Amino acid sequence: MSNASPEPTPTSAAARRPKLFFGWWITIAAAIQAFWTSGTFFYGFSAFFNPIANEFGWSRAATATALSLQRTESGVFGPFVGFLVDRYGAKGVMIVGTVITALGFFWLARIESLTTFYLAFGAIALGMSFASMVASTAVVGNWFSRYRGRAMTIAFSGGGLGGIMAPPLVWAIATFGWRSVIDWIGFGTLLVGILTSLIMRRRPEEYGYLPDGASPSDQSAEAASGPPAQSDKASHKGGQQAAEDPGLTVKQIMKTRAFWQIVLGMGLSGMVMSTVVVFAIPGLESFGVSTATAGLTVLFISLFNLAGRFTLGFMADYVDKRKLLAFTYLLLGLGALAFGAIFQTWQIALFLLLYAPGHGGTVPIRFSMVADYFGRKAYASIVGITMTLTAIFGIVGPVATGALYDATGSYRWAFIVMGLLSLAAIPLTLALKQPQSPATKMGEPAGIIAH
């Protein structure tokens, strides 16, 4: 590789610091990968829902069961993927996942039955488990501490922007057919997935750096001047604790009340997000909105999502993350209620103003909070476990919504229920307390205090 390359090496990084910290290149790669995944597999597949269901005559619940496998992405295999990333790094794991995902798309383009529909979606979800969120989130989290909030925001901004692919997908499906479009997605997945995976690196320490691009000499100088005092309130801001303390083990983390509060809050709010991802276009069409307008709505979800992601995500480095995360849950809940109350096209605007910024803000904040609360020692593993547990909620949401539609002929009640569940996550989040690591408990046995 040429000298102009930003790639770090263990022998050169400490001697010659590049102008742009390599962690930012990793963050950009994660954003590109998230854009493609979100645009084709999450937001994008809402455009495929009715064409596939109508061609085969399947019920909405049966179709949604397969689409809910989107939520098993980074879910069922999350802990195993996290272990592999912690142990071996993300690059190889993500390349293997990319190949499996692409093969799943090629299979999906050739289905002829509900069984093969489920199996193809299962293959895609399996591949995504290795290629997508657990690995990229863990790598970005490991390369940053003080600037973790903004790094997560940039990395996840690609996912927020993915919705702009919905209108082109609606047009392409109508013009070329859904099978041809899915084949194109498979080829694109190979190209984007492999190129972005090649940039991933496990930890900055392996290349002579500390998180945020600091060098060991910087840390020594800071240590000589003495550590800054922190209040309890400050422990919920930024990444200071993670920089000073490598963190807790998986076993210690899972014994804390804070971990289960975070998981439950993420799960309840995730039911809303997975339901909107699957049913945004079918739901609006059932309310009398045209397919073209429904596709544009997904585009605007993406744009408003991106605005919320940057605004709230960057704020996470400076203010109490608990309050910010609770605020995003409030927006999600009110947005879902507003969706269920759409009777005229102009009312879509209220849904967009509430839901999309909440969706955008919650994603980087919650994963940044996981690192702040529990440290970097087992970050990839705990992200994987968290996604596995919250995936259960994400699967239930779309399936229950499809079943309610089959029973009532309307999506309204499902969105009202989902909105109320998201609001229930607010007190869980506001009640969070910072766990103590063994390194900070003077004279106490190893372990942590479960608040």
C-alpha positions in Angstrom: 0.0 0.0 0.0 1.3 3.4 -0.9 2.6 6.0 1.6 -0.5 8.1 0.9 -2.8 5.5 2.4 -4.4 6.3 5.7 -4.1 2.8 6.9 -2.2 2.5 10.2 0.5 0.0 11.0 1.7 -1.0 14.4 5.2 0.3 13.7 4.5 3.6 12.0 1.4 5.0 13.8 3.2 6.1 16.9 6.1 7.6 15.0 4.1 9.5 12.4 0.6 10.6 13.3 -1.6 11.1 10.2 -3.5 14.3 9.7 -6.8 12.4 10.0 -7.1 9.8 12.7 -7.7 6.4 11.2 -10.8 6.0 13.4 -12.6 8.5 11.3 -11.9 6.5 8.1 -13.4 3.5 9.9 -16.4 5.6 10.9 -16.9 6.7 7.3 -16.7 3.1 6.1 -19.3 2.1 8.7 -21.6 4.9 7.5 -21.4 3.8 3.9 -22.1 0.2 4.9 -25.0 1.3 7.0 -26.4 3.4 4.1 -26.5 0.4 1.8 -27.9 -2.0 4.4 -30.6 0.4 5.5 -31.6 1.5 2.1 -31.9 -2.0 0.6 -32.8 -4.2 3.6 -34.6 -2.0 6.2 -36.3 1.0 4.7 -36.2 -0.4 1.2 -38.0 -3.7 1.8 -41.1 -1.9 2.7 -41.4 -1.2 -1.0 -41.3 -5.0 -1.7 -44.0 -5.9 0.9 -47.1 -5.5 -1.2 -45.7 -6.7 -4.6 -44.4 -10.0 -3.0 -47.6 -10.6 -0.9 -49.9 -9.8 -3.8 -48.0 -12.0 -6.3 -48.3 -15.1 -4.0 -51.6 -14.2 -2.3 -50.0 -14.4 1.2 -51.6 -12.9 4.3 -50.0 -9.8 5.8 -49.0 -11.7 8.9 -47.3 -14.5 6.9 -45.4 -12.0 4.9 -44.5 -9.9 7.9 -43.1 -12.9 9.7 -40.3 -13.2 7.1 -39.7 -9.4 7.0 -39.5 -9.4 10.8 -36.4 -11.5 10.3 -34.8 -8.1 9.6 -34.7 -7.8 13.4 -32.7 -11.0 13.7 -29.9 -9.2 11.9 -27.3 -8.8 14.6 -29.7 -10.6 16.9 -29.7 -14.4 17.1 -25.9 -14.7 16.4 -25.1 -11.3 18.0 -23.2 -12.7 21.0 -21.2 -15.1 18.8 -20.4 -12.3 16.4 -19.4 -10.0 19.2 -17.0 -12.7 20.6 -15.4 -13.1 17.2 -14.9 -9.4 16.8 -13.5 -9.0 20.3 -11.1 -12.0 19.6 -10.2 -11.7 15.9 -11.3 -8.3 14.7 -14.2 -7.3 12.4 -12.7 -7.4 8.9 -12.8 -11.2 8.2 -16.1 -11.6 10.1 -17.8 -8.9 7.9 -16.4 -10.3 4.6 -17.9 -13.7 5.4 -21.2 -12.1 6.3 -21.2 -10.0 3.1 -20.9 -13.1 0.9 -23.7 -14.9 2.8 -26.0 -11.9 2.6 -25.5 -11.6 -1.2 -26.2 -15.3 -1.7 -29.4 -14.8 0.4 -30.5 -11.9 -1.9 -29.9 -14.1 -5.0 -31.9 -16.8 -3.5 -34.7 -14.4 -2.6 -35.0 -13.3 -6.2 -35.8 -16.9 -7.2 -38.4 -17.9 -4.5 -41.6 -19.8 -5.4 -43.1 -20.6 -2.1 -43.6 -19.2 1.4 -41.0 -21.7 2.8 -38.3 -20.6 0.4 -39.2 -17.0 1.2 -38.6 -17.6 4.9 -35.4 -19.5 4.2 -34.0 -16.9 1.9 -34.8 -14.1 4.4 -33.2 -16.2 7.1 -30.0 -16.5 5.0 -29.9 -12.7 4.5 -30.5 -12.2 8.3 -27.7 -14.6 9.1 -25.3 -12.8 6.8 -26.3 -9.4 8.1 -25.5 -10.7 11.6 -21.9 -11.0 10.7 -21.6 -8.2 8.2 -23.5 -5.3 9.7 -24.3 -3.7 13.0 -22.6 -5.6 15.7 -19.2 -5.6 14.0 -19.2 -2.0 12.8 -20.7 -0.6 16.0 -18.1 -2.4 18.1 -15.2 -1.2 16.0 -16.3 2.5 16.1 -16.9 2.2 19.8 -13.4 0.8 20.4 -11.7 3.6 18.4 -13.4 6.5 20.3 -14.0 7.6 23.9 -14.3 11.3 24.3 -15.8 11.7 20.8 -17.8 8.5 20.9 -21.1 10.3 20.6 -20.3 12.1 17.4 -18.4 9.1 15.9 -21.5 6.9 16.5 -23.7 9.7 15.0 -21.6 9.8 11.8 -21.4 6.0 11.5 -25.2 5.6 11.9 -26.0 8.6 9.7 -25.6 6.3 6.8 -28.5 4.2 8.1 -30.6 7.3 8.6 -29.9 8.4 5.0 -30.8 5.0 3.5 -34.5 5.8 3.2 -33.7 8.0 0.2 -33.4 4.8 -1.7 -37.2 4.0 -1.3 -38.6 6.1 -4.1 -36.0 4.7 -6.7 -36.8 1.2 -5.5 -40.6 1.8 -5.9 -39.9 3.0 -9.5 -37.5 0.1 -10.2 -39.9 -2.5 -8.9 -42.7 -1.1 -11.1 -40.5 -0.9 -14.1 -38.3 -4.0 -13.9 -40.1 -6.3 -11.4 -39.1 -7.1 -7.8 -37.0 -10.1 -8.7 -34.6 -8.2 -11.0 -34.3 -5.4 -8.4 -33.3 -7.9 -5.7 -30.7 -9.4 -7.9 -29.2 -5.9 -8.3 -29.2 -5.5 -4.6 -27.2 -8.8 -4.2 -24.5 -7.6 -6.6 -24.4 -4.2 -4.8 -24.1 -5.9 -1.5 -20.9 -7.8 -2.6 -19.3 -4.6 -3.9 -20.2 -2.3 -0.9 -19.8 -4.9 1.8 -16.3 -6.1 0.8 -14.9 -2.7 0.2 -16.0 -1.3 3.5 -15.0 -4.4 5.4 -11.4 -4.1 4.2 -11.1 -0.8 6.2 -12.1 -2.2 9.5 -9.5 -2.6 12.3 -10.1 -3.9 15.8 -8.5 -1.5 18.4 -6.4 1.6 18.1 -3.9 0.3 20.7 -2.7 -2.3 18.2 -1.5 0.6 16.0 0.2 2.7 18.6 -2.8 4.9 19.5 -5.4 5.4 22.2 -9.1 6.1 21.5 -9.7 9.5 19.7 -6.2 9.5 18.2 -4.3 10.2 21.4 -0.8 8.8 21.6 0.6 7.0 24.7 2.7 10.1 25.4 -0.5 12.2 25.5 -1.9 9.9 28.1 1.2 10.0 30.2 1.2 13.8 30.2 -2.5 13.8 31.2 -1.9 11.3 33.9 1.0 13.4 35.3 -1.4 16.3 35.7 -3.8 14.2 37.7 -7.3 12.9 36.7 -10.1 15.4 36.5 -12.8 15.2 39.2 -16.2 13.9 38.0 -19.5 14.3 39.5 -22.1 11.6 39.3 -24.0 13.6 36.8 -20.9 13.9 34.6 -20.6 10.1 34.5 -23.6 10.1 32.1 -21.9 12.5 29.7 -19.2 11.7 27.1 -16.8 8.8 27.3 -14.5 9.8 30.2 -15.0 6.6 32.2 -14.4 4.4 29.2 -11.1 6.2 28.6 -9.9 5.8 32.2 -11.2 2.3 32.9 -11.2 -0.6 30.3 -14.6 -1.7 31.7 -16.5 -4.7 32.9 -16.7 -8.3 31.8 -19.8 -9.7 30.2 -20.7 -11.6 33.3 -20.3 -8.5 35.4 -22.4 -6.4 33.0 -25.3 -8.8 32.9 -25.5 -8.7 36.7 -26.3 -5.0 36.7 -29.8 -3.6 36.8 -28.7 -0.8 34.4 -28.0 -3.4 31.6 -31.5 -4.8 31.8 -33.1 -1.4 31.9 -31.2 -0.4 28.8 -32.2 -3.6 27.0 -35.9 -3.3 27.9 -36.0 0.3 26.9 -34.3 -0.5 23.6 -36.7 -3.4 23.0 -39.9 -1.5 23.6 -38.8 1.4 21.4 -37.4 -1.0 18.8 -40.9 -2.5 18.3 -42.0 0.9 17.0 -39.0 1.2 14.7 -39.2 -2.3 13.2 -43.0 -1.9 12.6 -42.5 1.4 10.8 -39.6 -0.1 8.7 -41.8 -3.0 7.5 -45.2 -1.3 7.3 -44.6 2.4 6.4 -45.6 2.0 2.8 -48.3 -0.7 3.2 -49.8 1.2 6.1 -50.0 4.5 4.2 -51.5 2.7 1.2 -54.1 1.2 3.5 -55.0 4.8 4.6 -55.6 5.8 1.0 -52.2 7.3 0.3 -50.7 6.6 -3.2 -47.7 4.3 -3.5 -45.6 7.2 -4.9 -46.5 9.4 -1.9 -45.8 6.5 0.5 -42.4 6.1 -1.1 -41.7 9.8 -0.7 -42.7 9.6 2.9 -40.0 7.0 3.5 -37.6 9.4 1.8 -38.6 12.2 4.2 -38.4 9.8 7.2 -34.7 9.3 6.1 -34.0 13.1 5.8 -35.7 14.0 9.1 -34.0 10.9 10.7 -30.6 12.2 9.6 -31.3 15.7 11.1 -32.3 14.1 14.4 -29.3 11.8 14.3 -26.8 14.6 13.9 -28.4 17.0 16.3 -29.2 14.7 19.1 -26.2 12.4 18.5 -23.7 15.3 18.7 -25.4 16.6 21.9 -24.7 13.2 23.5 -21.1 14.2 24.0 -22.2 17.2 26.2 -25.4 16.5 28.0 -27.0 13.7 30.1 -27.5 10.7 27.7 -30.3 9.4 29.9 -32.4 12.5 29.3 -31.6 12.6 25.6 -32.5 8.9 25.1 -35.7 9.3 27.0 -36.6 12.3 24.7 -36.0 10.1 21.6 -38.4 7.5 23.1 -41.0 10.2 23.6 -40.7 11.3 20.0 -40.9 7.7 18.8 -44.0 7.0 20.9 -45.8 10.2 19.8 -44.8 9.6 16.2 -46.4 6.1 16.2 -49.6 7.5 17.7 -49.6 10.2 15.0 -49.2 7.5 12.3 -52.2 5.6 13.6 -54.2 8.9 13.4 -53.4 9.6 9.7 -56.7 10.3 7.8 -55.5 12.9 5.3 -52.3 13.2 3.5 -51.2 16.4 5.2 -51.2 14.6 8.6 -48.2 12.7 7.4 -46.2 15.8 8.2 -46.9 15.5 12.0 -45.8 11.9 12.0 -42.6 12.9 10.2 -41.8 15.7 12.6 -42.2 13.5 15.6 -41.1 10.0 14.6 -38.1 10.5 12.3 -35.9 12.7 14.6 -36.6 10.2 17.4 -35.6 7.3 15.3 -32.5 9.1 14.2 -31.4 10.2 17.6 -32.0 7.0 19.5 -29.6 4.8 17.6 -26.2 6.5 18.2 -27.1 7.5 21.7 -28.0 4.1 23.0 -24.9 2.4 21.7 -22.7 5.2 22.9 -24.4 4.9 26.3 -23.6 1.1 26.4 -19.9 1.9 26.0 -20.0 4.7 28.6 -21.7 2.6 31.2 -19.8 -0.7 30.7 -16.5 0.2 29.1 -14.6 -1.2 26.1 -13.3 -4.5 27.6 -16.2 -6.6 26.2 -17.9 -4.0 24.1 -18.5 -6.1 21.0 -19.8 -9.0 23.0 -22.2 -6.9 25.0 -23.5 -5.2 21.9 -24.1 -8.6 20.4 -26.0 -9.8 23.5 -28.0 -6.6 23.6 -29.0 -6.9 20.0 -30.0 -10.5 20.5 -32.3 -9.6 23.4 -33.8 -6.6 21.7 -34.3 -8.5 18.4 -37.1 -10.5 20.2 -39.1 -7.3 20.5 -38.3 -6.3 16.9 -39.7 -9.6 15.6 -42.8 -9.4 17.7 -43.7 -5.9 16.5 -44.2 -6.5 12.8 -45.7 -10.0 13.3 -48.3 -8.6 15.7 -49.0 -5.7 13.4 -49.6 -8.0 10.5 -51.9 -10.2 12.6 -53.9 -7.2 13.8 -54.3 -6.1 10.2 -55.5 -9.6 9.2 -58.0 -9.5 12.1 -59.3 -5.9 11.8 -58.4 -4.8 8.3 -56.5 -1.8 9.7 -53.1 -0.9 10.8 -54.2 1.9 13.2 -54.6 0.0 16.4 -51.2 -1.7 16.0 -49.4 1.7 15.7 -51.3 3.0 18.7 -50.2 0.0 20.8 -46.6 0.4 19.6 -46.6 4.1 20.5 -47.7 3.4 24.1 -45.0 0.8 24.5 -42.3 3.2 23.4 -43.6 5.7 26.0 -43.2 3.0 28.7 -39.4 3.0 28.0 -39.1 6.6 29.2 -39.1 6.0 33.0 -36.8 3.0 32.6 -34.2 5.2 31.0 -34.5 8.1 33.4 -34.0 5.8 36.3 -30.6 4.5 35.1 -27.7 4.6 37.5 -24.0 4.3 36.6 -22.6 0.8 37.5 -19.3 0.7 39.4 -16.4 -1.3 38.0 -14.0 -3.3 40.2 -11.3 -0.8 39.5 -13.2 2.0 41.1 -14.4 0.2 44.2 -11.6 0.7 46.7 -11.3 -2.2 49.1 -14.3 -4.1 47.7 -14.4 -7.6 46.2 -14.3 -7.8 42.4 -17.8 -7.6 40.9 -20.1 -4.7 40.5 -23.0 -3.1 42.4 -26.3 -3.9 40.8 -28.3 -0.8 41.3 
